[in-house]
Amino acid sequence: MFGKKQTTKKDRKEKSKHFPSRKSAFRAFKRDYEIPKTEQPAKVVSPDSKGGIHYKLDNRNKRLYIFEEKKNKLGRTKRKEAHLREDKHAFYSSNKGNQKPHFNAGHAGSKLKDHYYFNNNK
């Protein structure tokens, strides 16, 4: 089973996290959402695909990773999804600054409020 871990009062105040690499940010997402390290996404959606239109991806996005969980509860199969969207580096006007490449994370049907920023290296 995966979901978001219980957070402390200090964790709730922190809206974003910064990591030295994309790989470490991806691992932190899996750890925070209790997804096993070895689990692969059920779907990877690119902005220029039919799925990209469905998930409202645009040219600011690189891809959307969808992790699914199926669990039996009282004989029923329930599906729960965790979404991880990778966004490109964004440049804004001089007074607004820049935004590093990052992941936005959350559960299906809700805003992807968690941010995992990483340096632009491989």
C-alpha atoms as one frame of an Amber mdcrd trajectory, in Angstrom:
protein
   0.000   0.000   0.000   1.243   3.463  -0.683   0.060   6.902   0.174   1.654
   9.961   1.586   3.414   9.437   4.909   2.162  11.248   7.975   3.878  14.602
   8.195   4.982  16.557  11.195   4.033  20.174  11.786   7.456  21.220  10.471
   6.995  19.133   7.271   3.600  20.712   6.515   5.160  24.192   6.498   7.719
  23.113   3.926   6.059  23.401   0.516   9.015  22.322  -1.587  12.208  20.326
  -1.301  15.507  20.780  -3.147  17.800  17.960  -4.303  21.222  17.764  -5.971
  19.969  15.554  -8.828  16.858  14.413 -10.672  17.448  10.862  -9.456  17.519
  11.905  -5.793  14.312  13.954  -6.239  12.584  10.956  -7.865  13.703   8.693
  -5.002  12.434  11.201  -2.419   9.009  11.218  -4.113   8.857   7.419  -3.898
   9.929   7.503  -0.255   7.369  10.211   0.648   4.523   8.385  -1.123   5.633
   4.975   0.211   6.191   3.513  -3.254   8.684   0.632  -3.280  12.065   1.589
  -4.780  11.830  -1.082  -7.449   8.274  -0.277  -8.568   7.986   1.112 -12.071
   5.254   3.537 -13.152   2.088   1.979 -14.570   2.056   4.699 -17.262   4.380
   7.376 -18.569   2.490  10.081 -20.469   4.105  12.636 -22.779   2.506  16.034
 -23.548   2.102  15.319 -27.278   0.107  12.097 -26.817  -3.632  11.454 -26.381
  -2.940  10.877 -22.702  -1.175  14.252 -22.547  -4.362  15.938 -23.734  -6.421
  13.979 -21.195  -4.094  14.961 -18.314  -3.828  18.570 -19.600  -0.076  18.519
 -20.185   1.457  21.311 -22.233   4.842  22.505 -23.532   6.006  23.367 -19.984
   5.833  19.685 -19.025   8.198  16.866 -19.944   6.178  13.848 -18.831   3.746
  12.488 -16.255   4.492   9.321 -14.272   1.474   7.448 -12.940   1.929   4.912
 -10.139  -1.086   2.702  -9.427  -2.045   0.678  -6.417  -4.667  -2.025  -6.420
  -5.814  -3.265  -3.065  -8.575  -5.557  -1.935 -10.792  -4.212   0.802 -13.808
  -6.269   1.779 -13.636  -8.165  -1.494 -13.453  -5.025  -3.624 -10.584  -3.874
  -5.759  -9.787  -0.239  -5.245  -7.376   1.769  -7.372  -5.357   4.661  -6.025
  -2.949   6.656  -8.162   0.035   8.817  -7.292   1.055  11.275 -10.017   4.510
  12.729 -10.566   4.758  15.407 -13.286   8.169  16.542 -14.521   8.312  20.214
 -15.479  10.970  22.064 -17.455  13.157  24.930 -16.271  11.118  28.156 -16.563
  12.410  31.663 -17.190  10.326  34.608 -16.041  10.767  38.348 -16.277  13.662
  39.755 -14.239  11.519  40.685 -11.240   9.935  37.216 -10.972  13.100  35.113
 -11.265  13.501  31.592 -12.608  12.201  28.198 -11.631  14.509  25.167 -11.637
  13.385  21.923 -13.245  11.185  20.057 -10.808   8.590  17.391 -10.145   5.060
  18.169  -8.952   3.462  15.343  -7.004   0.075  14.404  -5.612  -2.778  11.942
  -5.869  -5.059  11.608  -8.872  -7.944  14.060  -8.808  -6.140  16.610  -6.639
  -3.672  19.387  -7.299  -0.047  18.314  -7.504   1.051  20.496  -4.587   4.299
  18.805  -3.554   7.398  20.151  -5.309  10.723  18.355  -5.708  13.288  20.735
  -7.243  16.566  19.411  -8.644  19.678  20.742 -10.321  19.733  20.627 -14.089
  22.273  17.785 -14.307  21.699  14.175 -15.279
